[in-house]
């Protein structure tokens, strides 16, 4: 059970705008930030979001994406592939924003991008445990659309009190989103359960921060300040899976990130995420992603090296 009112009462919001992105037909934009979660809101046009793993996601006006730190997501505007991607055009606009134009096609998708910190009491981030980008369409949610539009205007033309008002408006937007996941105390998003159980949140943070470390059930229980039996019970109740299964998922997700973004040998990737042998890692990764590590890396490299290569946008672009 998650008490949404109690969760929201302890929520502290900070938002840092950095870009309005205009992605034209045939072009793409890679979104990533190693240090914090970020939010992207489709203002107009349509396209696709392509995660490092998993199926493409359709983007239409009023689609909002919250992407956890360290996760790469590519947004694409459909159209003929460009022969070569021109240098992105970037110009500053009021409020600390950059206006970034990518591609030369006629069709266009416009996306507002900002860094987002949402800290809850003892847990360092509301999105610390988000297993994948949160994607919702808020077309029918006037409370979100109106607040976000006011937020954009306020950030574009800052005045005295803008940081406080921006945080209030962003909190309203998040309330609208979180309501979709918590109905009558029943939580559809296991990652939110960590906010109700800071002890369990500490174990998840340790998994995410040190995926290559050897963890036993006893060690995780000690981090949570519980007995082994109590920890296993509370963890599975909160997250729907045993702790060692979640640890495995955290490690394999980190491995996918390393395979897609680095040239590290597969054996070294395996070691960095806590697997003692390449063969064991390869079997586990295939079960997780449907591809062996080499095939996954080849697919990721191919999608990022063809003509029309997506422009990389991390927290700020200048």
C-alpha positions in Angstrom: 0.0 0.0 0.0 1.3 3.5 -0.9 -0.2 6.6 0.8 0.0 9.1 -2.1 -0.7 12.0 0.3 2.1 11.1 2.6 4.4 10.6 -0.4 3.7 14.0 -1.8 4.0 15.7 1.5 7.7 14.7 1.6 8.4 15.6 -2.0 11.0 18.3 -2.9 11.2 19.3 -6.5 13.9 21.0 -8.5 13.8 21.6 -12.3 16.5 22.9 -14.5 15.5 23.7 -18.1 18.0 23.3 -20.8 16.5 22.9 -24.3 13.6 23.1 -26.6 14.4 20.5 -29.3 13.1 20.7 -32.8 13.7 17.3 -34.5 13.0 17.3 -38.2 11.9 14.4 -40.4 14.6 11.8 -40.9 16.7 13.0 -37.9 17.1 11.8 -34.4 18.2 13.0 -31.0 19.8 10.9 -28.3 18.7 11.9 -24.8 20.8 11.0 -21.8 22.1 12.3 -18.6 24.4 10.4 -16.3 23.8 12.5 -13.2 20.0 13.0 -12.8 16.6 12.1 -14.2 15.3 14.2 -17.0 11.8 15.0 -18.3 10.8 15.5 -22.0 7.4 16.8 -23.1 6.2 16.6 -26.7 4.8 20.0 -27.6 3.9 19.3 -31.2 4.4 16.8 -33.9 4.9 13.0 -33.7 7.7 10.5 -33.7 9.2 7.5 -31.9 11.2 6.9 -28.7 13.7 4.1 -29.1 15.2 2.8 -25.8 18.5 0.9 -25.6 16.4 -2.2 -25.1 12.7 -3.0 -25.7 10.2 -1.9 -28.4 9.8 1.5 -29.9 7.4 3.9 -28.2 5.0 6.1 -30.2 5.3 9.8 -29.3 2.4 12.2 -30.0 1.6 15.7 -28.7 1.3 15.8 -24.9 3.4 12.7 -24.4 5.7 13.0 -21.4 8.8 10.9 -20.7 10.7 10.8 -17.4 14.0 9.1 -18.0 16.2 7.8 -15.1 19.8 8.9 -14.8 22.2 6.9 -16.9 19.5 5.7 -19.3 19.8 6.5 -23.0 16.7 7.1 -25.1 16.7 8.1 -28.8 13.8 10.1 -30.2 13.2 10.0 -34.0 11.0 12.0 -36.3 9.8 9.7 -39.1 10.7 10.6 -42.6 13.3 9.8 -45.3 16.8 9.2 -43.9 19.1 12.2 -44.3 22.2 11.6 -46.5 24.2 13.3 -43.8 23.0 15.0 -40.6 23.8 18.7 -40.6 25.4 20.2 -37.6 22.6 21.0 -35.1 21.7 24.6 -34.9 21.7 25.9 -31.4 20.7 29.4 -30.1 20.0 30.7 -26.6 16.5 31.8 -25.7 15.3 33.5 -22.4 15.3 31.6 -19.1 18.5 29.6 -19.7 17.1 27.5 -22.5 18.7 26.5 -25.8 16.7 26.1 -29.0 18.2 23.2 -30.8 17.2 22.2 -34.4 18.3 18.8 -35.7 17.9 17.8 -39.4 16.5 19.4 -42.5 13.2 17.6 -43.2 9.9 19.2 -43.5 8.1 17.4 -40.7 9.0 18.4 -37.2 8.5 17.2 -33.6 9.1 19.8 -30.8 10.1 18.6 -27.4 10.8 20.5 -24.2 13.7 19.0 -22.1 14.7 19.6 -18.5 16.7 18.0 -15.7 14.5 16.9 -12.9 15.3 16.2 -9.2 12.5 14.9 -7.1 13.8 14.0 -3.6 11.6 12.3 -1.0 12.6 12.5 2.6 15.2 9.8 3.3 15.2 8.5 -0.2 17.5 10.4 -2.5 15.3 10.5 -5.6 11.7 9.7 -6.5 13.1 8.2 -9.8 16.0 6.3 -8.3 14.3 3.0 -8.7 12.4 3.6 -12.0 13.2 0.4 -13.9 12.6 2.0 -17.3 11.6 5.4 -18.7 8.1 6.5 -17.6 6.0 7.3 -20.6 2.5 8.7 -20.4 0.2 10.6 -22.7 -1.6 13.4 -20.9 -3.9 14.6 -23.7 -6.9 14.4 -21.4 -5.2 15.8 -18.4 -5.8 19.5 -18.3 -4.2 19.8 -14.9 -0.9 18.6 -16.4 -1.0 20.4 -19.7 -2.0 23.8 -18.2 0.5 23.5 -15.4 3.3 22.5 -17.8 2.5 25.4 -20.2 2.6 27.8 -17.3 5.9 26.2 -16.2 7.4 26.8 -19.6 6.3 30.4 -19.7 7.6 31.0 -16.2 11.0 29.5 -17.0 11.3 31.3 -20.3 10.7 34.7 -18.6 12.0 34.3 -15.0 11.1 36.8 -12.3 11.4 37.0 -8.5 9.9 33.8 -7.1 10.3 31.8 -10.3 12.2 28.8 -8.7 9.5 28.4 -6.1 6.6 28.7 -8.6 8.4 26.4 -11.1 8.8 23.7 -8.4 5.1 24.1 -7.4 4.0 23.7 -11.1 6.3 20.7 -11.6 4.9 19.1 -8.4 1.4 19.5 -9.8 2.5 17.8 -13.0 4.0 14.9 -11.1 0.9 14.5 -8.9 -1.1 14.0 -12.1 1.3 11.3 -13.3 1.6 9.5 -9.9 -2.2 9.4 -9.5 -2.2 7.0 -12.5 0.0 4.6 -10.6 -1.6 4.8 -7.2 -5.4 4.1 -7.0 -7.1 3.5 -3.7 -3.8 2.7 -2.1 -2.9 0.0 -4.7 0.4 0.8 -6.4 0.9 -0.3 -10.0 4.5 0.9 -9.9 6.8 -1.2 -7.6 9.5 1.5 -7.7 7.2 3.8 -5.7 7.2 1.3 -2.9 10.7 2.2 -2.0 9.4 5.6 -0.9 7.3 3.9 1.7 10.2 1.7 2.8 13.5 3.7 3.1 15.3 0.6 4.4 14.5 -1.2 1.2 15.4 1.8 -0.8 18.9 1.7 0.7 19.4 -1.8 -0.6 18.3 -0.8 -4.1 20.6 2.1 -4.1 23.5 -0.2 -3.1 22.6 -2.5 -6.0 22.5 0.4 -8.5 25.7 2.1 -7.2 27.8 -1.1 -7.0 26.4 -3.7 -9.6 29.8 -5.5 -9.6 29.9 -6.1 -5.9 29.2 -9.5 -4.5 26.0 -9.3 -2.5 24.4 -12.1 -0.5 20.9 -12.0 0.9 22.4 -11.6 4.4 24.4 -8.6 3.3 21.4 -6.9 1.8 19.3 -7.7 4.9 22.0 -6.0 7.0 21.9 -2.9 4.8 18.1 -2.8 5.4 18.6 -3.4 9.2 16.4 -6.5 9.1 16.7 -10.2 9.6 17.2 -12.3 6.5 13.6 -13.7 6.6 12.0 -10.3 7.3 14.0 -8.6 4.6 13.1 -11.2 2.0 9.4 -11.0 2.9 9.2 -7.2 2.9 11.2 -6.9 -0.3 9.1 -9.3 -2.2 5.9 -7.8 -0.9 7.0 -4.3 -1.9 8.5 -5.1 -5.3 6.8 -8.3 -6.3 10.1 -10.1 -6.9 12.8 -11.6 -4.6 15.8 -9.3 -3.9 18.3 -11.5 -5.8 16.1 -11.4 -8.9 16.0 -7.6 -8.8 19.8 -7.5 -8.3 20.2 -9.6 -11.4 17.9 -7.2 -13.4 19.9 -4.2 -12.2 23.2 -5.8 -13.3 21.9 -6.8 -16.7 20.4 -3.3 -17.3 23.8 -1.8 -16.4 25.4 -4.3 -18.8 23.1 -3.2 -21.6 24.1 0.4 -20.9 27.9 -0.5 -21.1 27.5 -2.6 -24.3 25.6 0.1 -26.1 27.8 3.0 -25.0 31.4 1.6 -24.6 33.9 -0.6 -26.4 34.7 -2.6 -23.3 35.3 -6.3 -24.1 32.3 -8.4 -23.2 34.3 -10.3 -20.6 35.1 -7.0 -18.8 31.5 -5.9 -19.0 30.5 -9.2 -17.4 33.0 -8.6 -14.6 31.9 -5.0 -14.0 28.3 -6.2 -13.4 29.1 -9.0 -11.1 29.4 -12.1 -13.3 32.4 -14.4 -12.8 32.3 -15.9 -16.3 31.5 -14.6 -19.8 29.5 -17.8 -20.6 27.3 -17.3 -17.5 26.8 -13.6 -18.4 26.0 -14.4 -22.0 23.3 -16.9 -21.1 21.7 -14.4 -18.6 21.9 -11.5 -21.0 20.2 -13.5 -23.8 17.4 -14.4 -21.4 17.1 -10.7 -20.4 17.3 -9.0 -23.8 16.6 -11.8 -26.4 20.1 -11.3 -27.9 23.6 -12.3 -26.9 25.9 -9.5 -25.8 27.8 -9.2 -29.2 24.5 -9.1 -31.1 23.0 -6.5 -28.8 26.1 -4.3 -29.2 26.1 -4.7 -33.0 22.5 -3.7 -33.2 23.1 -0.7 -30.9 26.1 0.4 -32.9 24.3 0.0 -36.2 21.4 2.2 -35.1 23.8 4.9 -34.1 26.2 4.9 -37.0 24.1 5.0 -40.2 23.6 8.2 -42.2 21.3 10.4 -40.3 23.1 9.5 -37.0 21.1 10.9 -34.0 22.6 14.0 -32.4 23.6 13.4 -28.8 22.0 15.7 -26.2 23.1 15.3 -22.6 22.0 17.5 -19.8 23.0 20.7 -21.6 23.8 21.4 -25.2 25.7 24.4 -26.4 
